[in-house]
Amino acid sequence: MNYEAFFEKQVDGLRREGRYRVFANLERNAGKFPNALHHHRRGEAPVTVWCSNDYLGMGQHPLVLQAMHEAIDRCGAGAGGTRNISGTNYYHVLLERELADLHGTESSLLFTSGYVSNWAALGTLASRLPSCVVFSDAGNHASMIEGIRQSGADKVVFAHNDPADLDRKLAAVHPSRPKLIAFESVYSMDGDIAPIAELCDVAERHNAMTYLDEVHAVGLYGPRGGGIAEREGLSDRLTVIEGTLAKAFGVMGGYVAGSSAMCDFLRSFASGFIFTTALPPAVAAGALAAIRHLKSSSAERTLHQQRVRLLRRRLDEAGIAHYDNPSHIVPVIIGDPVRCKMISDVLMERYGIYVQPINYPTVPRGTERLRITPSPLHSDADIDHLVGALREILTETQQVRAA
């Protein structure tokens, strides 16, 4: 077999479909988010970033940077290995205590990313609970799907955000079998929010565990940034709360929070925890500073939601259609992968605006989109510039398509 030809043919197929991913070569400017420097073939140019998951700009916050510098000075660069052998650092211990407090749980456990925490936690729980059946929301993230698949457990997919469908499907499984319901709070592509209370009601009727992915909600919602579950007073009804340190908290890493017994179980059996190098102490210190700050400060969350409302209003005034959802994620649907990529390129090259195109398989075919994520640091002028650019490009491309 000609391996190189195979690789090239597969990638060429993505190019023909308009799904080939091109990474923007960006240099973030400390203290100047959402501004960045775009390095390209002709040199470099300033851009405004409109698609970052650093939702609150905490990756640039002075308290976070100070904490990371201090941790490097105290501990050096790396963790030294896996936590089991040589990598547990006092910053890890402090961070896990802080996360447990954030979610009102007995304990928490750190992982190297949100993807790994979902893959490892779901895979371990579902594989080790005898005859476990996992009920997975149809909109779940790839990391959840992969963890469930790797577990080898029976999986039942229920209709997206549909407690009635979940109830029917749970009722079809023998009451004695362990059951785990996996779903998200804020779904990252459409921006819709799960009916957590209703899903918990169904789970409790069937003696099922609940696993809630809050990665797009922690830091952003709730009086202390504990996510949608905290905002709605539901944290105590969930078996597992999973989150990330890489989005609203601005650094890197993932975690689960829950009972001491559950966290100790994962610490003892999850290969994705046991056999991987721990987070660098400086990263843990930065996350710790971000969480502590956002527990006591609601200013970032308040301004963030105000920016989201203003952007939505400006888009409506310009006649630019977008998903009307209750979250901070603003998807502008384009519906064609080639056109979506072209609009993204023009925004970057002509207007100095970076919005990455989102295509299949991240979203279903025909729903290709620009996923816009305002931050508290986007100004009124930034919003007007984005909306004006979109209006001009969409008008031009519609005329070209009609011709």
Buried (B, 14 or more C-beta within 10 A) or exposed (E): EEEEEEEEEEEEEEEEEBBBEEEBEBEBEEEEBBBBBBEEEEEEEEBBBBBBBBBBBBBBBEBBBEBBEBBBEEBEEBBBEBBEEEBBBEBBEBBBEBBBBBBBBBBBBBBBBBBBBBBBBBBBBBBBBEEBBBBBBEBBBEBBBBBBBBBEBBBBBBBBBBBEBBBEBBEEBEEEBBBBBBBBBBBBBBBBBBBBEBBBEBBEEBEBBBBBBBBBBBBBBBEBBBBBBBBBEBBEBBBBBBBBBBBBBBBBBBBBBBEEEBBEBBBEBBEBBBEBBBBBBBBBBBBBBBBBBBBEBEEBBEBBBEBBEBBBEBBEEBEBEBBEBEBBBBBBBBEBBBBBBBBBEBBBBEBBBBBBBBBBEBBEEEBBBBBBBBBBBBEEEBBBBBBEBBBBBBEEBEEEEEE
